[in-house]
């Protein structure tokens, strides 16, 4: 989703080749009802689909139906925005003849190959070029309509982006603090475990017991910092929903752009909706995935240690 969001959160990051553009017929705020705060590590593992391998170890097959459903929703709406975007390209003399959907897909692949910083720099450069090259638009709509469109664009693009950047910065602080705390946990020392059997290897009960205590500490730290992430998630979800709700309301009031005559205003309203969707699901979904996956992975190691199958370099 990062390629989509990086472009759409930037003012003016809408190609000049767009024809008449109507917003998509759905409510972003309603879709955000699918964003649910994760639980503790043990619950996140319980949500996963698992199997048992030949060594008796529990392994994660996937991270569960909820994340699968969330990813499907995001990807589906991204495709809808992309198709709406591509359907309005061409016909304004801004692209060479023969430009097609394949060219748009090639551009998307190029963006995917860039780092987030490179993507942002590219988007800013493109926006600046268009601003310099484009003449001032002739507004064909009444002042009230134009004002509401630009207000909606400001909320969807600028205000939501600012809140999302603040949210991301606070999450990065928690991630950094968690990494430091995890790094300070001493690695398990199995040297004190007795050697058993003809192989002279350490006892499985002992080494897995030592490992289990290590993973228990790691899970406790994970849950401690996940609680901070969840608190931030809930706080910023409220802020983001409040702004997204304003965008949805204004778009509905403007009949999804159906009656707007000025192409630049159509683009601005469409950009507001795209940005509202991108921001609504950007950091929020990343936090959900992070907590679900990292917590489940760590708790799985503790569980396998308890079953005495985490460390197989031992003698039963």
C-alpha positions as CSV (number, residue, x, y, z in Angstrom):
1,X,0.0,0.0,0.0
2,X,2.9,2.4,0.5
3,X,3.3,3.2,-3.2
4,X,-0.3,4.3,-3.4
5,X,-0.2,6.2,-0.2
6,X,3.0,8.1,-0.8
7,X,1.7,9.5,-4.1
8,X,-1.8,10.2,-3.0
9,X,-1.0,12.0,0.2
10,X,0.9,14.6,-1.7
11,X,-1.0,17.7,-2.9
12,X,-1.0,17.8,-6.7
13,X,0.1,14.2,-7.1
14,X,-2.6,13.5,-9.6
15,X,-1.5,13.4,-13.3
16,X,-2.7,16.1,-15.6
17,X,-4.0,13.4,-17.9
18,X,-7.1,12.7,-15.7
19,X,-10.4,13.2,-17.5
20,X,-13.7,13.7,-15.6
21,X,-13.3,11.9,-12.3
22,X,-16.0,10.8,-9.9
23,X,-15.3,9.5,-6.4
24,X,-15.9,5.8,-5.7
25,X,-19.3,4.9,-4.3
26,X,-18.3,3.8,-0.8
27,X,-17.9,5.2,2.7
28,X,-14.3,5.1,4.0
29,X,-15.3,5.5,7.6
30,X,-17.5,2.5,7.4
31,X,-14.7,0.4,6.0
32,X,-12.5,1.5,8.9
33,X,-14.8,-0.5,11.1
34,X,-12.7,-3.4,10.1
35,X,-9.7,-2.1,12.0
36,X,-9.6,-3.9,15.3
37,X,-7.0,-3.5,18.1
38,X,-5.0,-6.7,18.5
39,X,-4.6,-8.6,21.7
40,X,-1.7,-10.1,23.7
41,X,0.8,-12.4,22.1
42,X,-0.9,-15.6,23.3
43,X,-4.2,-14.5,21.7
44,X,-2.5,-13.5,18.5
45,X,-1.0,-17.0,18.2
46,X,-4.4,-18.5,19.0
47,X,-5.8,-16.6,16.0
48,X,-3.2,-18.2,13.7
49,X,-3.7,-21.3,11.6
50,X,-1.0,-23.8,12.8
51,X,0.2,-27.3,12.1
52,X,2.6,-29.7,13.8
53,X,5.7,-30.8,11.9
54,X,7.5,-34.2,12.1
55,X,9.5,-33.0,15.1
56,X,6.4,-32.2,17.1
57,X,7.0,-28.5,16.8
58,X,4.0,-26.2,16.3
59,X,4.5,-24.0,13.2
60,X,2.4,-21.1,11.9
61,X,0.7,-21.7,8.6
62,X,-0.7,-18.2,8.4
63,X,-1.6,-15.5,10.8
64,X,-5.3,-16.1,10.7
65,X,-8.6,-15.2,9.0
66,X,-8.8,-11.6,10.4
67,X,-5.5,-10.4,8.8
68,X,-6.4,-12.3,5.6
69,X,-9.8,-10.5,5.5
70,X,-8.2,-7.1,6.2
71,X,-5.6,-7.6,3.5
72,X,-8.2,-8.6,1.0
73,X,-10.3,-5.5,1.8
74,X,-7.3,-3.2,1.4
75,X,-6.1,-4.8,-1.9
76,X,-9.7,-4.8,-3.3
77,X,-10.2,-1.1,-2.6
78,X,-6.7,-0.3,-4.0
79,X,-7.6,-2.0,-7.2
80,X,-10.8,-0.1,-7.4
81,X,-9.0,3.2,-7.0
82,X,-6.4,2.1,-9.5
83,X,-9.0,1.1,-12.1
84,X,-10.8,4.4,-11.6
85,X,-7.6,6.2,-11.9
86,X,-6.5,4.4,-15.1
87,X,-10.0,4.7,-16.7
88,X,-9.6,8.5,-16.8
89,X,-6.1,8.7,-18.2
90,X,-5.3,9.9,-21.7
91,X,-7.0,12.1,-24.1
92,X,-5.7,15.5,-22.9
93,X,-2.5,15.6,-24.9
94,X,-0.2,15.1,-21.9
95,X,1.0,11.6,-22.7
96,X,2.5,10.3,-26.0
97,X,0.1,8.6,-28.3
98,X,-0.3,4.9,-27.6
99,X,0.0,5.4,-23.8
100,X,-2.0,2.6,-22.2
101,X,-2.7,0.7,-19.0
102,X,0.5,-1.1,-19.5
103,X,2.4,2.2,-19.1
104,X,0.6,2.9,-15.9
105,X,1.5,-0.6,-14.6
106,X,5.1,-0.1,-15.6
107,X,5.1,3.1,-13.6
108,X,3.7,1.3,-10.6
109,X,6.5,-1.3,-10.9
110,X,9.1,1.4,-11.1
111,X,7.7,3.0,-7.9
112,X,7.7,-0.4,-6.1
113,X,11.4,-0.7,-6.8
114,X,12.1,2.6,-5.0
115,X,12.7,3.1,-1.3
116,X,10.0,5.1,0.5
117,X,12.3,8.2,0.5
118,X,12.9,7.8,-3.3
119,X,9.1,7.5,-3.9
120,X,8.4,10.6,-1.9
121,X,11.1,12.6,-3.7
122,X,9.8,11.4,-7.1
123,X,6.2,12.4,-6.2
124,X,7.3,15.8,-5.0
125,X,9.3,16.3,-8.2
126,X,6.4,15.3,-10.4
127,X,4.0,17.5,-8.4
128,X,6.4,20.5,-8.8
129,X,6.7,20.0,-12.5
130,X,2.9,19.9,-12.9
131,X,2.4,23.0,-10.8
132,X,4.9,24.9,-13.0
133,X,3.5,23.6,-16.3
134,X,-0.2,23.9,-15.6
135,X,-2.0,27.1,-16.2
136,X,-4.4,28.4,-13.5
137,X,-7.7,26.5,-14.0
138,X,-10.9,28.2,-14.9
139,X,-13.5,27.4,-12.2
140,X,-16.8,26.5,-13.8
141,X,-18.6,25.7,-10.5
142,X,-20.2,28.1,-8.0
143,X,-17.9,29.4,-5.2
144,X,-19.7,27.4,-2.5
145,X,-19.0,24.1,-4.4
146,X,-15.4,25.0,-5.1
147,X,-14.8,26.0,-1.5
148,X,-16.2,22.8,-0.1
149,X,-14.1,20.7,-2.6
150,X,-10.9,22.5,-1.6
151,X,-11.8,22.2,2.1
152,X,-12.4,18.5,1.7
153,X,-9.1,18.1,-0.2
154,X,-7.3,19.9,2.6
155,X,-8.8,17.6,5.2
156,X,-8.2,14.4,3.2
157,X,-4.7,15.3,2.0
158,X,-3.0,17.7,4.4
159,X,-4.7,17.3,7.8
160,X,-4.9,13.5,7.6
161,X,-1.3,13.3,6.4
162,X,-0.2,15.4,9.4
163,X,-2.0,13.2,11.9
164,X,-0.7,10.1,10.3
165,X,2.9,11.4,10.4
166,X,2.5,12.1,14.1
167,X,1.1,8.7,14.7
168,X,3.9,7.0,12.8
169,X,6.6,9.0,14.7
170,X,5.1,7.8,18.1
171,X,4.9,4.2,16.9
172,X,8.6,4.4,15.8
173,X,9.5,5.5,19.3
174,X,7.8,2.5,20.9
175,X,9.4,0.2,18.3
176,X,12.8,1.6,19.1
177,X,12.3,1.3,22.9
178,X,11.0,-2.3,22.5
179,X,14.1,-3.3,20.4
180,X,16.4,-1.9,23.1
181,X,14.6,-3.8,25.8
182,X,14.6,-7.1,23.8
183,X,18.3,-6.6,23.1
184,X,19.1,-6.3,26.8
185,X,17.7,-9.8,27.6
186,X,20.6,-12.2,28.1
187,X,20.8,-15.0,25.6
188,X,19.9,-18.4,27.1
189,X,22.9,-20.2,28.6
190,X,22.5,-24.0,28.3
191,X,26.0,-24.8,29.4
192,X,24.8,-25.8,32.9
193,X,22.5,-28.5,31.6
194,X,23.6,-32.1,32.2
195,X,24.8,-34.3,29.4
196,X,22.8,-37.5,29.1
197,X,22.7,-40.7,27.1
198,X,25.4,-42.1,24.8
199,X,25.6,-39.0,22.7
200,X,26.6,-36.8,25.6
201,X,24.2,-34.1,24.5
202,X,22.4,-31.9,26.9
203,X,19.0,-32.9,28.3
204,X,16.1,-31.7,26.2
205,X,14.1,-30.9,29.4
206,X,16.9,-28.7,30.6
207,X,17.8,-26.8,27.4
208,X,14.2,-26.2,26.5
209,X,13.5,-25.1,30.1
210,X,16.3,-22.6,29.8
211,X,15.1,-21.5,26.4
212,X,11.5,-21.3,27.7
213,X,12.5,-18.8,30.4
214,X,14.2,-16.7,27.8
215,X,11.2,-16.6,25.5
216,X,8.9,-16.0,28.4
217,X,10.9,-12.8,29.1
218,X,10.7,-11.8,25.4
219,X,7.0,-12.3,25.3
220,X,6.5,-10.2,28.4
221,X,8.5,-7.4,26.9
222,X,6.5,-7.8,23.6
223,X,3.2,-7.5,25.4
224,X,4.4,-4.6,27.5
225,X,5.3,-2.5,24.4
226,X,2.4,-3.8,22.4
227,X,0.1,-2.3,25.1
228,X,1.7,1.0,24.3
229,X,1.2,0.6,20.6
230,X,-2.5,-0.4,21.1
231,X,-3.1,2.7,23.3
232,X,-1.6,4.8,20.5
233,X,-3.6,2.9,17.9
234,X,-6.9,3.6,19.7
235,X,-6.0,7.3,20.3
236,X,-5.1,8.0,16.7
237,X,-7.8,5.8,15.2
238,X,-10.3,8.2,16.8
239,X,-8.5,11.2,15.4
240,X,-8.2,9.7,11.9
241,X,-11.8,8.6,11.9
242,X,-13.0,12.1,12.8
243,X,-11.2,13.6,9.8
244,X,-12.2,10.7,7.5
245,X,-15.8,11.2,8.6
246,X,-15.7,14.8,7.5
247,X,-14.3,13.8,4.1
248,X,-17.0,11.2,3.6
249,X,-19.7,13.6,4.6
250,X,-18.5,16.3,2.2
251,X,-18.1,13.9,-0.6
252,X,-21.7,12.7,-0.1
253,X,-22.9,16.2,0.1
254,X,-21.2,16.8,-3.3
255,X,-22.8,13.7,-4.7
256,X,-19.4,12.0,-5.1
257,X,-18.4,14.7,-7.6
258,X,-21.1,13.8,-10.1
259,X,-22.2,17.4,-10.6
260,X,-18.8,19.1,-10.5
261,X,-17.9,20.6,-13.9
262,X,-14.3,21.8,-13.2
263,X,-11.8,18.9,-13.9
264,X,-9.4,20.2,-11.3
265,X,-12.1,20.2,-8.7
266,X,-13.0,16.6,-9.7
267,X,-9.4,15.6,-9.3
268,X,-9.1,17.3,-5.9
269,X,-12.2,15.6,-4.6
270,X,-11.1,12.2,-5.9
271,X,-7.6,12.8,-4.3
272,X,-9.3,13.6,-1.0
273,X,-11.1,10.3,-1.0
274,X,-8.0,8.3,-2.1
275,X,-5.9,10.0,0.6
276,X,-8.6,9.4,3.2
277,X,-8.6,5.7,2.4
278,X,-4.8,5.5,2.2
279,X,-4.3,7.3,5.5
280,X,-7.1,5.4,7.2
281,X,-5.5,2.1,6.5
282,X,-1.8,3.0,6.3
283,X,-0.2,3.1,9.8
284,X,-3.3,1.5,11.5
285,X,-3.1,-1.7,9.5
286,X,0.7,-1.8,9.8
287,X,0.4,-1.7,13.6
288,X,-2.2,-4.4,13.5
289,X,0.0,-6.6,11.4
290,X,3.1,-5.9,13.5
291,X,1.5,-6.8,16.8
292,X,-0.3,-9.9,15.5
293,X,2.8,-11.3,13.8
294,X,5.6,-10.5,16.2
295,X,3.6,-11.5,19.2
296,X,2.5,-14.7,17.7
297,X,6.1,-15.6,16.6
298,X,7.5,-15.0,20.0
299,X,4.8,-16.8,21.9
300,X,5.2,-19.8,19.5
301,X,8.8,-20.1,20.6
302,X,7.7,-20.1,24.3
303,X,5.0,-22.7,23.5
304,X,7.4,-25.0,21.7
305,X,9.9,-24.7,24.6
306,X,7.2,-25.8,27.0
307,X,6.6,-28.8,24.8
308,X,10.4,-29.4,24.9
309,X,10.6,-29.3,21.1
310,X,11.9,-25.8,20.5
311,X,15.6,-26.8,20.9
312,X,16.1,-30.2,19.1
313,X,19.9,-30.3,19.7
314,X,19.5,-32.4,22.8
315,X,18.9,-35.9,24.1
316,X,15.5,-36.9,25.6
